Amino acid sequence: FETGTVVSVEVGSSGAIYGAGGDGGEAGDGEGANGSNGGSGSSGLGVQFSGTTVINNGVISAGYGGGGGGGYRKVEREEMFGGPVYAANGGGGGGGQGLPAGEGIDGGTDGTTTAGGNGGNGGENSQAHGGGGGGGGSNGTGGEGGNNNDGGNGTSSSGGNGAAGTHTGSIESENNVQGSGGTGGGSGAAIRRTSGITVNITDNVSGISGATDATGVTAG
């Protein structure tokens, strides 16, 4: 910009700027016992010019992280001459809030512009209990596990973590596979700026959701 340039960003009452929500992590299963990590959300508005004024009368929102996938569990029941083998998959992570919203997977539900998706429930197979998937940020509910191994709820800072697979009762050392839960993805910012610059922000309707002082902007 030339010297003396004034940059102003005004979001009207019907306007909205959203970051994208992160996708939920895949559930652990027989091919990969550990749940996958949820995807990170992106930021809504990036500012690179010092002195920019942002006036919000609508919505400026971060994209929120996807929930982590729940872990797999495989066990063999303890018996004198080898017992039956039980296995249960984890539940997938919920998608993060944003636009586009994050995609839920393996039983996890998709996010929306106003809520994170819920985590998928862990599988149940006798003594084997798959871990519940984490809920998507900012407020998705974690999926249920079968033995108090529920996935974590999504928050404003991240998607919920997936829970590890677990078991009940006595088991053999053979056929013993336990998957861990994936970590929920981190949230983006509502407004992100180049480090060291000044941005003047006025929010007339309390419509900004997420951090406004995050730094680091990639030109696109």
N, C-alpha and C positions, 0 to 999 in steps of 0.2 A: 504493500500500500504506500501511496505517496504521503509525505509529511502533511499533517493536518487532517488526515482521514478519520472519520468517526464511524465506528461500526456498532450497530445496535441490532439485537435479535429480540423480536417481540413475538410471543406466542399468544394468539388470540383465545377468546373464551371457548371456541370450538376446536382449537388446535391441540396437538399432542406430539411430543417427541419421546420415543421409547428406545431403550436399548433392547437387544435381543436376549431372550432367555436361553439358558444352557439346557442341553438335552440330558435326560436321566441316564444313569449308568446301567449297563447290562447286568442281569442277574447271574450269579454263579451257578454252574451246572456241571454235569459229568464231563464236559470237555474242557472246562476252565472253572475251577472251584471258587476262585475269588470273585467277588462282585467288582465291576468296573467303576471307576470314578465318574462322578457327574461332570458335565461340561460347565465351563464358566460363562456367566452372563457378560454382555458387552455394555458399554456406556451409551447414554442418550445423546448428549451434545458435547462436541469437542471444540475448544476455543484456542486459537493460536495467535491472536492479535491483542497486544496489551492495551488496556483501556476499554475493551469491549463492554457494552452494557447489555445485560440480559433482563428482559421484563417478561414475567410469566403471568398470564391470566388464564392458562389452561392446565396442561400437564407436561411436566418434564420428568421422566422416570428412568431410573437404572434398569438394566436387564439383570435378572436374578439367576443364581446358579441352580443347576439340576441336582437332584438327589443321587446319592451313591447307590449302587446295586447291592442287594443282600447276598450273603455267602451260602454256598452249598454245604450239605452234610450227608455223609455216607457212613453207616455203621453196620456191624454184625453183632447180633444179640449173643450174649454170653450163654453158652450151653456146653454140655459135656463133649459133644462131637460136632462142633460147628453149628452155629445157629443161622437163621435166615438173615439176609442182608437187606437193609432198608436205605433208601436214598431220597433226598428231598432237595429241590432247587430253591434258590433264593427268589425274592421278589425284586423287580426292577425299580429303578428310581423314577420319581415324578419329574416332569418338565418344569423348568423355571419360568416365572412370570416375565412377560415382555412382549415385544412385537418385532419379528415373529416370536411367538411363545415357544418355549422348549418342548421337545417331544418326550412323552413318557414311553417307557419300553418294558416289556416283560411283565405286564400287569400294572405298571405305573401309568397314571393318567397325564394328559397334556396340560401344560400351563395355559393361562389366559393373560389378558392385559391387566387383570386385577388380582390374580391369585396364582400361586404355584400349584402344580398337580400333586396328587397324593401318591405315595409310594405303593408298590405292589406288595401283596401279602406273600410271606414265605410259604413254601410247600410243606405239607404234613404227610408223613408216612411212618406210622407207628412210633418208633423211638427216634426217628430222624426228623429234625425241624429246621427248615431253611430260614435264613435271616430275612426280616422285612426290609424292603427298600426304603431309602430316605425320601422324604417329601421335598418337593421343589421349593426354592425360595420364592417369595418372601414368607409364605405361610402355609405351604403344603403339609399335610399330615403324613407321618411315617407309616409304612405298611406294617401289618401285624406279623409277628413271628409266633411259632407254636409254643415257646417255652420262655416267655418274657424277653424274647430277643427281637423286640420291635425296632423298626428303623426310626431314625431321629427325624424330628420335625424340621421343616425348612425355616430359616430365619432371614432377617434383612441382610445379613452379612454372607450367608452361604446356604446352599442346599443341605438337607439333613444327611448324615452318614448312614450308609447301609449297615445292618447288623450282621454279625458272624453267624454261621450255622451252628446249631447246638444239638444236644441229644438228651434223652432221659433214660434212666435205668442202667443196668450193667451191660458193658459191651466188651468184645474181644479186641485185641491189638491189631488183628488182621482187618482188612477192608475198612480202615479208619481214616476218613478223609474229611477235613474241616476247612471250609473256605472262609476267608475274612470278608468283611463288608467294605465296599468302596467309599471313598471320601466324597462328600458333597462339593460341588463346584462353587467357586467364589463369585460374588456379585460384582457387577460393574458399578460405575458412578452415574449419578444423574447428569452432572456437568464435570467435564475433565478439561484441564488447561495445560498448556505448555509451561514447564517449570520456570518460575521467576517472573511471570507476567501478572498484571492486575486485571481482574474481572469484577465488574460491578453488577450485583444480582439483586433484583427486586421481585419478590414472590407475592403477588397481590391476593392470591386465593389459596395459599398453603397447598399448592399443587405440585411442588417439587418433592420427589421421593427418591432418596439416595443421597450419597455424598456430593458436595458441590466444590470441594477443594482438592480433589484428586489431581495428580499431575501425570503427564506423559500422553502426548497426542501424536498419532501416526497420520501423515498426510494421505488422503485417499483421492 
